[in-house]
Amino acid sequence: MRSSFAIVAVLLATGTVIAQTNPAPNQTGGQAQGQSATKPANAGGPQTQPPSGAKKLPEAKSQEEYKAYQDAAAKTNPDEMAAAADAFAAKFPNSELRELLYVRAMNLYQQSDNAEKEIAMGRKAIAIDPTDPVPLINVASALAEATHDTDLDRQDRYNEASKDAQAAISNIDTGLHVPPNAPPERVAMVKTNILAMAYETLGVIEINEKNYAAAEQNLQKAVDARKASPEASVYLRLSVAQDNLGKYPQALESANKAAELAQPGSVVQSLAKQQQARLQKLIAAGSASSPATSPTAMPAPAKPATGQPSNTTPPPTPH
């Protein structure tokens, strides 16, 4: 499902996630300063507060804990990072830094396209901090993408994804770990991308559940959230929902936007053009045909897959 996920992952990795994975504790256990992980805050130094409404940064209770965190966070292999996070959590079961290590492991698994392990690490982070939108949206998005109609726990996974996406939206202003020196525009961009991903996730789930009116509403919110940096595949999914509602002119407008925004030669562009052709035929025929049946899985733009829909069915929508 993750049309914008690769972009958002990079954004979070250079903004919110780095802030999370690089807290600098005061050696006496004081407020974290948001400095690089390689340079702890000076003991007894001035205490910088997080931005208004933001959650304070996690902090280590001892130099030993902080050093162990640094060593674990240095891992770049996802399996090694996951093992290091578990080992750190076992040694420091009350540490505020545990979540940050699980978030890092989650991101590394996302980058290696391992959705199930990404979900597992994200769930561990959520268990520690159920209000952090970063693991919430990662887990919601991964569940929506990796769940299939044949899964015995399909409904449970969709329910979890919906709950996490809604929680990401609800906690967007208070759940992020924002360093005191974070540029406001960076924070705003991170929030915008999380919100867009959350609404897109909800829209995809509703399409898979054949609740097309709710899907249209959520996907329109995803479009509205990203007006400054629109995503082709979100418009394509919006077109699918509108198509299934019989709103052919609106669906064509969304398909046109998807084709315009899509990378030349990409899967999304190919699907958008097929959708354009289908809708143009329906409109030319006076919309005599009934809305298309529920779509199946569409490859995410960053992860193309084979298989194209016919001109008589809407472009499939990703899980």
Secondary structure, 3 states (H helix, E strand, C coil): CCCCHHHHHHHHHHCHHHHHHCCCCECCCCCCCCCCCCCCECCCCCCCCCCCCCECCCCCCCHHHHHHHHHHHCCCCHHHHHHHHHHHHHHCCCCCCHHHHHHHHHHHHHHCCCHHHHHHHHHHHHHHCCCCHHHHHHHHHHHHHHCCCCCCCHHHHHHHHHHHHHHHHHCCCCCCECCCCCCHHHHHHHHHHHHHHHHHHHHHHHHHCCCHHHHHHHHHHHHHHCCCCCCHHHHHHHHHHHHHCCCHHHHHHHHHHHHHHCCCCCHHHHHHHHHHHHHHHHHHCCCCCCCCCCCCCCCCCCCCCCCCCCCCCCCCCCC
